[in-house]
Amino acid sequence: MVAKMINSKEQAILFDWGDTVMRTFPLSTGPMHTWPTVEALPGVRAALAHLHPSFIVALATNAEDSDEIDIRKALNRCGLADFFDLVFCYRQVGHQKPEPDFYRAVLSKLKLSASSVFMVGDSLEGDVLAANSQGIAAVWFNPESEITKSGSAYRTVHRFDDLAEALQELGATLA
């Protein structure tokens, strides 16, 4: 059933994991699902619920301590696992962001053109500009400051409430 739903969607949105979907706690080590505290970022659940009908929703993460099973366990602790159709992690892909091969592998697996894929992440260089270099439009999630940057292929949001509008500005079609 999930494969059928994924195949019927013509757009994908990739989310960075740490400090984009879930908060990282610098003193916690090992797979996130084993941390004493896990926490979704404010507004992410509502944004995912709004976007999931229009997009294949995936994580794109450099996590080194977690594989897909570990990541899904952590997402499940926050009630987010069901929103993610796919997980692309360093341990699975064999490359890290911002390497072009990371994004090439993701595009190959999605079987979508770069113009149908969007990236959301908290690193302007590692998530946004790296995705842009592969033809993927992106949104810089910057809740920590008022700095706002934009270009022909990226926008900035400071809250997830503004994500859908930024994606539409970049050419995404929402249901």
C-alpha positions in Angstrom: 0.0 0.0 0.0 2.8 2.5 0.9 4.6 1.7 -2.4 1.4 2.4 -4.4 0.9 5.7 -2.6 4.5 6.7 -3.2 4.3 5.8 -6.8 1.2 7.9 -7.3 3.0 11.1 -6.0 4.9 13.2 -8.4 6.8 15.3 -5.9 9.1 14.6 -2.9 10.2 16.6 0.0 13.4 15.7 1.9 13.8 16.8 5.5 17.1 16.9 7.4 16.6 15.1 10.7 18.7 16.7 13.5 17.5 20.2 14.5 15.1 20.2 11.6 12.6 17.5 12.5 13.9 16.5 15.9 16.0 18.4 18.4 19.5 17.2 18.9 20.9 17.2 22.5 24.7 17.6 22.3 25.4 15.6 25.4 23.4 12.6 24.2 25.3 10.0 22.3 24.5 6.8 20.3 21.3 6.2 18.4 18.7 8.9 19.1 16.0 6.4 20.0 18.1 5.4 23.1 18.4 9.0 24.4 16.5 9.7 27.6 14.7 12.6 25.9 13.6 12.9 22.3 11.7 15.9 21.0 10.1 17.0 17.8 10.6 20.6 16.8 7.7 23.0 17.3 5.3 22.9 14.4 6.8 20.0 12.5 4.0 17.6 13.1 1.4 19.9 11.7 3.6 20.7 8.7 4.2 17.0 8.0 0.4 16.3 8.2 -0.3 19.2 5.8 2.5 18.2 3.3 2.2 14.4 3.3 -0.9 14.2 1.0 1.1 16.1 -1.7 4.6 14.7 -1.4 6.6 11.6 -0.9 8.1 12.6 2.5 11.6 11.4 3.3 14.4 12.0 5.7 17.8 12.8 4.3 20.3 12.7 7.2 24.0 12.3 7.9 23.3 10.4 11.1 26.3 8.1 11.7 25.0 6.4 14.8 21.6 5.4 13.4 20.4 3.2 10.6 16.8 3.4 9.2 15.4 1.1 11.9 17.0 3.3 14.7 15.7 6.5 13.0 12.2 5.1 12.7 12.2 4.1 16.4 13.2 7.7 17.3 10.5 9.2 15.0 8.0 6.8 16.6 8.8 8.1 20.1 7.6 11.5 18.9 4.7 10.2 16.9 6.2 11.2 13.5 7.2 7.8 12.0 4.0 7.5 9.9 4.7 10.7 8.0 7.9 9.4 6.5 7.7 7.2 3.5 11.5 6.8 3.1 14.7 7.3 5.0 17.9 8.2 3.3 20.8 8.0 5.8 24.5 8.0 5.5 24.7 4.3 6.5 22.3 3.4 3.7 23.4 5.8 1.0 27.2 5.5 1.6 27.6 9.2 1.1 27.0 12.3 3.2 25.5 15.7 2.5 26.8 17.9 1.0 28.4 15.4 -1.4 26.7 15.4 -4.8 26.6 11.6 -4.7 24.3 11.7 -1.7 21.7 13.7 -3.7 22.3 11.7 -6.8 21.5 8.4 -4.9 18.4 9.9 -3.4 17.1 11.1 -6.8 17.8 7.7 -8.3 15.9 5.9 -5.6 13.0 8.4 -5.9 12.9 8.1 -9.7 12.0 11.7 -9.9 13.6 14.7 -11.6 15.4 17.2 -9.4 12.8 19.8 -10.2 10.2 17.6 -8.5 12.1 17.3 -5.3 12.5 19.8 -2.5 14.9 19.9 0.5 14.3 21.4 4.0 17.1 21.7 6.4 18.8 23.8 9.1 22.2 24.0 7.4 22.3 26.7 4.6 25.5 25.1 3.1 25.0 21.4 3.8 21.3 21.1 3.2 20.2 24.0 1.0 23.1 25.1 -1.2 24.2 21.5 -1.6 20.7 20.5 -2.8 20.6 23.5 -5.1 23.9 22.4 -6.7 22.0 19.2 -7.8 19.0 21.1 -9.2 16.9 20.6 -6.0 15.1 23.6 -4.7 15.3 24.0 -0.9 14.1 25.8 2.2 16.5 26.9 4.9 14.8 26.3 8.2 16.3 28.9 10.5 14.4 29.2 13.8 17.4 30.4 15.7 17.9 33.8 14.1 16.1 36.5 12.1 18.6 36.1 9.2 16.6 35.6 6.0 18.3 34.6 2.8 16.7 33.7 -0.5 17.8 32.9 -4.1 16.2 31.7 -7.2 16.2 28.1 -5.8 15.8 28.6 -2.1 13.8 30.4 0.6 14.2 30.9 4.4 11.5 30.1 7.0 11.8 30.7 10.7 8.7 28.6 11.6 7.1 25.6 10.1 3.9 27.6 9.7 5.5 29.3 6.7 6.9 26.2 5.0 4.0 25.5 2.6 4.1 29.0 1.3 7.8 28.9 0.7 7.5 25.5 -1.1 4.8 27.0 -3.4 7.1 29.9 -4.2 9.7 27.4 -5.3 7.2 25.6 -7.6 5.7 22.9 -5.4 2.1 21.9 -5.9 0.1 21.3 -2.8 -3.1 19.4 -2.6 
